[in-house]
Amino acid sequence: MTKHVPPQEQDTNFRSEILKGLTADHKVISSKWLYDDVGSHLFEAITELDAYYPTRTELGILEAQLRKYARLPGARGAMVELGSGSSRKTSLLLGACPDLSVYMPIDISANHLKEAADRVRRAYPSLAVIPIAADFTQPLGKLPLLPELPVLVFFPGSTIGNFEKSEAVVLLKSIRDAMPGAHMIIGVDRPKDEVMLVEAYDDPAGVTAAFNLNLLQRINRSLGANFDLSRFKHKALWNAEESRIEMHLESIVDQTVRIGDTDIRFAGGETIHTENSHKYDEESFAEIASASGWRVLDTDTDPDGLFSVLTLEAT
């Protein structure tokens, strides 16, 4: 059974991963650590911005295709959501599946997860809501109640794009292994105009910058570090060769930051790579799915071809 991740274990993992990433030759921190309570709420604010097209576009696709998704076998069994995510997307799908027995959100942020689970309980009192506080990027193991029920995995928001392609294969394979025979509804962002992409990840209002910089504030709060946020700036860039947007935190000056007994030196212009968001066309994502043991059954997109929602079946 997947266990709740105790706060002390999360703290230990956080410390070890942060120190490992910041002492590497090319400084990097996994994007999963962006989502503490503050970061999760800032991300919800990002999804409301005019510049950030993915959320509203994905919502439009889901609304248009709800009847089809409601006919999937798991819509009459258990829905597992990876990342407690936007309540609007979740509510859309839950509302279209009245015969659903179980809703199981899995999220690394325990407080954000509780809020999401409580919202669903209030809206759907007859639904069994089983939140799992865990890092779904790690092997999931056996999940409670699922062997007896058909499963529908809901993985929205193009979260799969945050992983390196090899990591995406490992993750999707882990999900298939934990939930054999499942179907999946997954959001995937598509390649498009560079200007549109960069603005979506570096909005004029500065909300995405606050979201990224909050990671340094989290390290200060949790690890007693002394990052001066005024000495770093948010940076988003399009890496055409890898077909991805990258988010970085750039050191404005030469400086040294202390985390416990460890000194971390930054040269002016040096960055911490905090997030990737890979963009896939239909062919390139089908290759990822196939390599991880999933078959693409259908692909739905918006009229402008900005975003895709795919239906997958475990093979």
Secondary structure as the mmCIF struct_conf table of DSSP 4:
data_model
#
loop_
_struct_conf.conf_type_id
_struct_conf.id
_struct_conf.beg_label_comp_id
_struct_conf.beg_label_asym_id
_struct_conf.beg_label_seq_id
_struct_conf.end_label_comp_id
_struct_conf.end_label_asym_id
_struct_conf.end_label_seq_id
HELX_LH_PP_P HELX_LH_PP_P1 THR A 2 HIS A 4
HELX_RH_AL_P HELX_RH_AL_P1 PRO A 7 LEU A 22
TURN_TY1_P TURN_TY1_P1 THR A 23 THR A 23
BEND BEND1 ALA A 24 HIS A 26
STRN STRN1 VAL A 28 VAL A 28
HELX_RH_3T_P HELX_RH_3T_P1 SER A 31 LEU A 34
BEND BEND2 ASP A 36 ASP A 36
HELX_RH_AL_P HELX_RH_AL_P2 ASP A 37 ILE A 46
TURN_TY1_P TURN_TY1_P2 THR A 47 GLU A 48
BEND BEND3 LEU A 49 LEU A 49
TURN_TY1_P TURN_TY1_P3 ASP A 50 ALA A 51
HELX_RH_AL_P HELX_RH_AL_P3 TYR A 53 ALA A 70
TURN_TY1_P TURN_TY1_P4 ARG A 71 ARG A 71
BEND BEND4 LEU A 72 LEU A 72
HELX_RH_3T_P HELX_RH_3T_P2 PRO A 73 ARG A 76
BEND BEND5 GLY A 77 GLY A 77
STRN STRN2 ALA A 78 LEU A 82
BEND BEND6 GLY A 83 GLY A 83
HELX_RH_AL_P HELX_RH_AL_P4 SER A 87 GLY A 95
TURN_TY1_P TURN_TY1_P5 ALA A 96 ALA A 96
TURN_TY1_P TURN_TY1_P6 PRO A 98 ASP A 99
STRN STRN3 VAL A 102 ASP A 107
BEND BEND7 ILE A 108 ILE A 108
HELX_RH_AL_P HELX_RH_AL_P5 ALA A 110 ALA A 123
TURN_TY1_P TURN_TY1_P7 PRO A 125 SER A 126
BEND BEND8 LEU A 127 LEU A 127
STRN STRN4 ALA A 128 VAL A 129
STRN STRN5 ILE A 132 ALA A 133
BEND BEND9 ALA A 134 ALA A 134
TURN_TY1_P TURN_TY1_P8 PHE A 136 THR A 137
BEND BEND10 GLN A 138 GLN A 138
TURN_TY1_P TURN_TY1_P9 PRO A 144 LEU A 145
HELX_RH_3T_P HELX_RH_3T_P3 LEU A 146 GLU A 148
BEND BEND11 LEU A 149 LEU A 149
STRN STRN6 VAL A 151 PHE A 155
TURN_TY1_P TURN_TY1_P10 GLY A 157 SER A 158
HELX_RH_3T_P HELX_RH_3T_P4 THR A 159 ASN A 162
BEND BEND12 PHE A 163 PHE A 163
HELX_RH_AL_P HELX_RH_AL_P6 LYS A 165 ALA A 178
BEND BEND13 MET A 179 MET A 179
TURN_TY1_P TURN_TY1_P11 PRO A 180 GLY A 181
STRN STRN7 HIS A 183 ASP A 189
HELX_RH_AL_P HELX_RH_AL_P7 GLU A 194 TYR A 201
BEND BEND14 ASP A 202 ASP A 202
TURN_TY1_P TURN_TY1_P12 PRO A 204 ALA A 205
HELX_RH_AL_P HELX_RH_AL_P8 VAL A 207 LEU A 223
HELX_RH_3T_P HELX_RH_3T_P5 LEU A 229 ARG A 231
STRN STRN8 PHE A 232 ASN A 239
TURN_TY1_P TURN_TY1_P13 ALA A 240 SER A 243
STRN STRN9 ARG A 244 SER A 251
BEND BEND15 ILE A 252 VAL A 253
STRN STRN10 GLN A 255 ILE A 259
TURN_TY1_P TURN_TY1_P14 GLY A 260 ASP A 261
STRN STRN11 THR A 262 PHE A 266
TURN_TY1_P TURN_TY1_P15 GLY A 268 GLY A 269
STRN STRN12 THR A 271 HIS A 278
HELX_RH_AL_P HELX_RH_AL_P9 GLU A 282 ALA A 291
TURN_TY1_P TURN_TY1_P16 SER A 292 GLY A 293
STRN STRN13 TRP A 294 THR A 301
TURN_TY1_P TURN_TY1_P17 PRO A 303 ASP A 304
STRN STRN14 PHE A 307 ALA A 314
#
